Amino acid sequence: MRRVRVSLLTALLLVTGSVMTSAPAFAVIGGTKSTYGPWAVRMLVDGKPACTGTAVTRQWIISASHCFFMQGQPIAGKRISFRVGSLDMRKGTTVRPLPGKRAGSARADMMLIKVSPMKVRPARLATVRVRPGLLVRQYGWGATCTGDENACQSPVLKQSDLRVVRPDDRRCRGYTEPGGSDFCMAKVSGIPAGGDSGGPVMSIGRHGTEVLLGVFDGSDRQRTAEAGEVARRLAWIRSVIRR
């Protein structure tokens, strides 16, 4: 099965008529409404819903690198904003990137962005690699239909449950590469995609005990998804947020 990257910003791609090499995926289809997620962040471009992210400190957000490019060019920081502090993005507080404070990983689809101080509870970072069979939870405000994504972006945080599978599992063909930083997940309930890009993949536990395992970056729209693994990029993340 060929890998399908999640759309950077479905609304803008549709408006501009841009052609991508892979089709945009849909989002937390199925799934359930989240009742917890203080670290979850909604990204907007020109005031329109784009991707999802995670607060890893009170001033640093991690998301997917591809969310910050359009037609191969970086999106200007002044066009970007984040809604934080509420599961309903219509009620959240708006924060903006600080000029020049953006760093992308050369080995994973991850971007760290420094913003003005946020009144949120940051996510704890995983220090141990994910293992096959682990049940994980992915969060996002993406589309909830398989039609016009513009018409069904969720205003409230949603979640899907997925199970980590072995990288050599046939379902993961095209999703994981030897020496790469991604891990592969199979659908349990709900499947994430467009608008969920960059969103947190968390361990499941009591509220406040979850850890950030991955940064969601792609799915096949039906049964398989992938994420960049935080534990494998932990040294890079820590080096950036110390700046």
C-alpha positions as CSV (number, residue, x, y, z in Angstrom):
1,M,0.0,0.0,0.0
2,R,1.5,3.3,-1.0
3,R,2.1,5.9,1.7
4,V,-0.3,8.8,1.7
5,R,0.9,12.0,3.3
6,V,-1.7,14.2,5.2
7,S,-2.6,17.4,3.4
8,L,-0.8,20.6,4.6
9,L,-3.8,22.8,4.5
10,T,-6.7,21.3,2.6
11,A,-8.6,24.6,2.3
12,L,-5.7,26.5,0.8
13,L,-4.8,23.7,-1.6
14,L,-8.3,23.6,-2.9
15,V,-8.4,27.3,-3.4
16,T,-5.1,27.5,-5.2
17,G,-5.7,24.3,-7.2
18,S,-2.3,23.1,-6.2
19,V,-1.4,19.6,-7.4
20,M,0.3,17.3,-4.8
21,T,2.2,14.1,-5.5
22,S,0.1,12.3,-3.0
23,A,-3.6,12.8,-2.3
24,P,-4.7,14.5,0.9
25,A,-6.0,12.2,3.6
26,F,-9.1,12.7,5.6
27,A,-9.0,13.1,9.4
28,V,-10.3,11.7,12.7
29,I,-13.1,9.8,10.9
30,G,-15.0,7.7,13.4
31,G,-13.1,8.3,16.6
32,T,-14.6,10.0,19.6
33,K,-14.8,13.5,21.1
34,S,-11.9,14.2,23.5
35,T,-12.6,15.1,27.1
36,Y,-8.9,15.8,27.9
37,G,-5.9,17.2,26.1
38,P,-4.5,20.4,27.7
39,W,-1.3,20.1,25.5
40,A,-3.2,19.9,22.2
41,V,-2.8,23.0,19.9
42,R,-4.7,24.0,16.8
43,M,-2.7,25.6,14.0
44,L,-4.2,28.1,11.6
45,V,-2.9,29.8,8.5
46,D,-4.5,33.1,7.5
47,G,-7.0,32.4,10.2
48,K,-8.1,29.1,8.6
49,P,-7.8,25.7,10.3
50,A,-4.6,23.9,9.1
51,C,-2.9,21.3,11.3
52,T,-2.6,20.2,14.9
53,G,0.3,20.4,17.3
54,T,1.5,19.8,20.9
55,A,2.8,22.1,23.5
56,V,6.0,20.6,24.8
57,T,6.9,23.6,27.0
58,R,5.1,26.8,27.8
59,Q,6.8,28.4,24.8
60,W,7.5,25.6,22.3
61,I,5.1,23.7,20.1
62,I,5.9,20.6,18.0
63,S,4.0,19.8,14.8
64,A,4.7,18.3,11.4
65,S,7.2,20.1,9.2
66,H,5.0,19.7,6.1
67,C,2.4,21.9,7.8
68,F,4.8,24.9,7.4
69,F,5.3,24.7,3.6
70,M,3.1,25.4,0.6
71,Q,4.1,24.6,-2.9
72,G,7.6,23.9,-1.6
73,Q,8.0,27.4,0.0
74,P,7.9,28.2,3.7
75,I,4.8,29.8,5.0
76,A,5.6,33.2,6.5
77,G,5.3,33.3,10.3
78,K,3.0,36.3,10.3
79,R,0.4,34.1,8.5
80,I,0.5,31.4,11.2
81,S,-1.3,31.4,14.6
82,F,-2.1,28.8,17.2
83,R,-5.3,28.3,19.3
84,V,-4.4,26.9,22.8
85,G,-6.0,26.3,26.1
86,S,-9.4,24.8,25.1
87,L,-10.7,21.6,23.6
88,D,-13.0,23.8,21.6
89,M,-10.8,25.9,19.2
90,R,-13.4,28.6,19.1
91,K,-12.8,29.3,22.8
92,G,-9.0,29.0,22.9
93,T,-6.4,31.8,23.3
94,T,-4.4,32.8,20.2
95,V,-0.6,32.8,20.3
96,R,1.8,33.5,17.4
97,P,5.2,32.3,16.5
98,L,8.2,34.5,17.5
99,P,10.2,35.7,14.5
100,G,13.0,33.4,13.5
101,K,12.2,30.8,16.2
102,R,11.4,27.8,14.0
103,A,13.5,24.6,13.7
104,G,12.8,21.5,11.5
105,S,14.4,18.1,12.0
106,A,16.5,16.7,9.1
107,R,15.5,13.2,10.0
108,A,11.8,13.3,10.7
109,D,8.7,15.2,9.7
110,M,8.8,17.4,12.8
111,M,9.0,21.1,13.4
112,L,9.5,23.0,16.6
113,I,8.1,26.6,16.9
114,K,8.6,29.1,19.7
115,V,5.6,31.2,20.6
116,S,4.7,33.8,23.2
117,P,4.1,32.2,26.6
118,M,1.0,29.8,26.8
119,K,-1.1,29.0,29.9
120,V,-1.2,25.3,29.2
121,R,0.1,22.1,30.6
122,P,2.9,20.9,28.4
123,A,3.1,17.2,27.3
124,R,5.7,15.0,28.8
125,L,8.2,13.6,26.2
126,A,8.6,9.9,25.8
127,T,12.1,8.6,26.6
128,V,11.5,5.0,25.7
129,R,10.9,3.6,22.2
130,V,7.4,2.5,21.3
131,R,6.9,-1.2,21.0
132,P,4.6,-3.3,18.7
133,G,1.3,-4.1,20.3
134,L,1.1,-0.8,22.3
135,L,-2.3,0.9,22.2
136,V,-1.9,4.6,21.6
137,R,-4.2,7.6,21.2
138,Q,-4.0,10.3,18.5
139,Y,-5.6,13.7,18.9
140,G,-6.7,16.4,16.4
141,W,-9.2,18.9,15.1
142,G,-9.2,17.5,11.5
143,A,-12.0,16.7,9.1
144,T,-14.7,14.2,10.2
145,C,-16.0,13.2,6.7
146,T,-14.7,11.7,3.5
147,G,-16.0,14.4,1.3
148,D,-15.2,18.2,1.4
149,E,-12.7,18.6,4.2
150,N,-13.5,22.3,4.4
151,A,-17.0,21.5,5.3
152,C,-16.3,19.1,8.2
153,Q,-13.2,20.3,10.1
154,S,-14.1,19.6,13.8
155,P,-14.3,22.6,16.1
156,V,-13.7,20.3,19.1
157,L,-10.8,18.0,19.8
158,K,-11.3,14.4,18.6
159,Q,-9.3,11.3,19.2
160,S,-8.7,7.9,17.6
161,D,-7.2,4.8,19.1
162,L,-4.5,2.9,17.2
163,R,-2.2,0.0,17.8
164,V,1.5,0.1,17.0
165,V,2.5,-2.7,14.6
166,R,5.8,-4.1,13.6
167,P,7.6,-2.2,10.9
168,D,7.8,-5.3,8.7
169,D,4.1,-5.8,8.9
170,R,2.6,-5.9,5.4
171,R,0.2,-3.1,6.4
172,C,3.2,-0.8,6.9
173,R,4.7,-1.2,3.5
174,G,5.7,2.2,2.3
175,Y,5.3,3.8,5.8
176,T,8.5,2.8,7.6
177,E,12.0,2.7,6.3
178,P,15.1,1.0,7.8
179,G,16.8,3.6,10.1
180,G,13.9,6.0,9.7
181,S,12.2,7.8,12.6
182,D,8.6,6.8,11.9
183,F,6.5,4.1,13.5
184,C,3.4,2.4,12.0
185,M,0.0,2.1,13.6
186,A,-3.2,0.2,12.7
187,K,-6.7,1.4,13.3
188,V,-8.6,0.3,16.4
189,S,-11.3,3.0,16.4
190,G,-11.2,6.1,14.2
191,I,-8.5,7.0,11.7
192,P,-6.7,10.4,11.6
193,A,-5.6,12.3,8.5
194,G,-6.0,15.9,7.0
195,G,-6.1,18.6,9.6
196,D,-4.7,16.2,12.2
197,S,-1.2,16.5,10.8
198,G,1.4,17.2,13.4
199,G,-1.0,16.2,16.2
200,P,0.0,14.2,19.3
201,V,0.2,10.5,19.5
202,M,0.1,9.8,23.2
203,S,0.4,6.9,25.5
204,I,-2.9,6.0,27.3
205,G,-3.1,6.4,31.1
206,R,-4.6,8.5,33.9
207,H,-4.9,12.2,33.0
208,G,-1.6,13.9,33.6
209,T,0.4,10.7,33.2
210,E,0.4,10.4,29.4
211,V,3.6,10.9,27.4
212,L,4.0,12.2,23.9
213,L,5.1,9.2,21.8
214,G,4.9,10.6,18.3
215,V,4.0,13.4,15.9
216,F,1.3,12.2,13.5
217,D,2.3,12.7,9.8
218,G,0.3,10.4,7.5
219,S,-2.4,7.8,6.9
220,D,-4.0,5.7,4.1
221,R,-7.4,7.1,5.1
222,Q,-8.7,3.7,6.1
223,R,-6.7,1.5,8.4
224,T,-3.0,2.5,8.7
225,A,-1.3,5.6,10.0
226,E,2.3,6.7,10.9
227,A,4.0,9.1,13.2
228,G,7.5,10.4,13.8
229,E,8.9,8.8,17.0
230,V,9.7,11.3,19.8
231,A,12.1,9.1,21.7
232,R,14.3,8.8,18.6
233,R,14.4,12.6,18.1
234,L,14.6,13.4,21.8
235,A,18.1,14.8,21.8
236,W,17.2,17.1,19.0
237,I,14.0,18.3,20.6
238,R,15.8,19.0,23.9
239,S,18.6,20.9,22.2
240,V,16.2,23.2,20.4
241,I,13.9,24.0,23.4
242,R,17.0,24.9,25.5
243,R,17.7,27.8,23.1
